[in-house]
Amino acid sequence: MADYVTRGSLARPRPFEDSRVAAYVRRLDWLLLGAVAALVGYGLWVVAGVTRDDVVGNEGYFVTRQGFSVALGCVALVAATAIDPAVYRRHKRVVFGLMIFLLLVVIVLGTEVRGSQRWLDLGFYRFQPSEFSKLLLVLFLAAFLADRGKRVAETRTVAAAVGFAAIPTALVFLQPDIGTALVYGAALAAVLFFAGARWTHLAVLAAIGAFVITFVLWLGPAAGIQILKPYQTARLTAFANPENDPGGAGYNVDQSITAVGAGGLQGRGVAHATQTNLDYLPEHATDFIFASLAEQRGFVGASILLLLYLLVIWRAIKIVAVARDAFAATAAGAIAFVLLFQIFVNIGMTIGLAPVTGIPLPFVSFGGSAMVANLAAIGVLQAIAVRRR
């Protein structure tokens, strides 16, 4: 009888364990999860409509592959939620080393596509380390500054953070990938802001950044120092005067603005979206997917997407307020800002308010690495929410 009772007690879950699981599930930010699920589902629907005619005889080619990336991303989200954020803080050197290792491997073994060497071809999957490095950089910098405590206000601490961030930024710049380099810069600024750096330091960094951009685009070339490739310079400067080269550097932006305006209030629908279906709009599944959405679904469809983004960012900011320590709050705030920065730049470049930099639209643009990395970032936010004060 005693043996039976012992075996039965082992077979049945204990009340204490049940209560821990229930508390864990209850503390999840379900509104954030629901918003992200709706956003991902909406993105799959957009990709299905935008790419319907891209592969003859296989309308679901792109959306099927995007669905596979969503499945991988859900696994990453669950795994990231289960990991205590303190693990990243304790092992920040491992996080930084992994990030640099991945970016160096791309330089050595990466696959070149359209003049950029950004991907690692694993056979069944093409992997872009720079997308995952966005999250790794945020976690490392947040841990680095949190461990400095009040010394974050010191100039040498800020300088050290800038130096660490400059390494991965330079590596992705060499790929070349200007868009991701800009995202790394935004991540650095966000981490410094949420960690409590002085406004004077932030202002100095902003001035230095403005000078670097001016030198790269104008002062350097005028002095015979060509840092960017000609097509990159043309893309970055075309947004200011796209009419100067409407058939060249200004073509993408011009066609994108046309597509957005053609959508009107309710859109042309999938079948009548000529800008997208007839390939007048380049990269309509990746860089300019928002323009294709606006053409097919109009102002209403675009507004739904923006409202979903607003809900996700709002919940991320709420998590900042309840984070249990400085590291968690800084990481959550930087993740929210990096997502917002990518949304703003991508949509801005489709309507001529930002230069074309190749930054994908989070959770919507076709691309496996970005989808998995963004869902993993949501998992980190959930891990912070579950272990809140």
Sequence and secondary structure as in RCSB ss.txt:
>XXXX:A:sequence
MADYVTRGSLARPRPFEDSRVAAYVRRLDWLLLGAVAALVGYGLWVVAGVTRDDVVGNEGYFVTRQGFSVALGCV
ALVAATAIDPAVYRRHKRVVFGLMIFLLLVVIVLGTEVRGSQRWLDLGFYRFQPSEFSKLLLVLFLAAFLADRGK
RVAETRTVAAAVGFAAIPTALVFLQPDIGTALVYGAALAAVLFFAGARWTHLAVLAAIGAFVITFVLWLGPAAGI
QILKPYQTARLTAFANPENDPGGAGYNVDQSITAVGAGGLQGRGVAHATQTNLDYLPEHATDFIFASLAEQRGFV
GASILLLLYLLVIWRAIKIVAVARDAFAATAAGAIAFVLLFQIFVNIGMTIGLAPVTGIPLPFVSFGGSAMVANL
AAIGVLQAIAVRRR
>XXXX:A:secstr
 HHHHHHHHHHS  HHHHHHHHHHHHTS HHHHHHHHHHHHHHHHHHHHHTTTTSTT TTHHHHHHHHHHHHHHH
HHHHHHHS HHHHHHTHHHHHHHHHHHHHHHHHH EEETTEEEEEE SS EE HHHHHHHHHHHHHHHHHHHHGG
GGGSHHHHHHHHHHHHHHHHHHHTTT HHHHHHHHHHHHHHHHHHT  HHHHHHHHHHHHHHHHIIIIIHHHTT 
  S HHHHHHHHHTT GGGSTTTTTHHHHHHHHHHHHTTTT   STT HHHHTT STTTTTTTHHHHHHHHHHHH
HHHHHHHHHHHHHHHHHHHHHH SSHHHHHHHHHHHHHHHHHHHHHHHHHTTSS       TTTSS HHHHHHHH
HHHHHHHHHHHT  
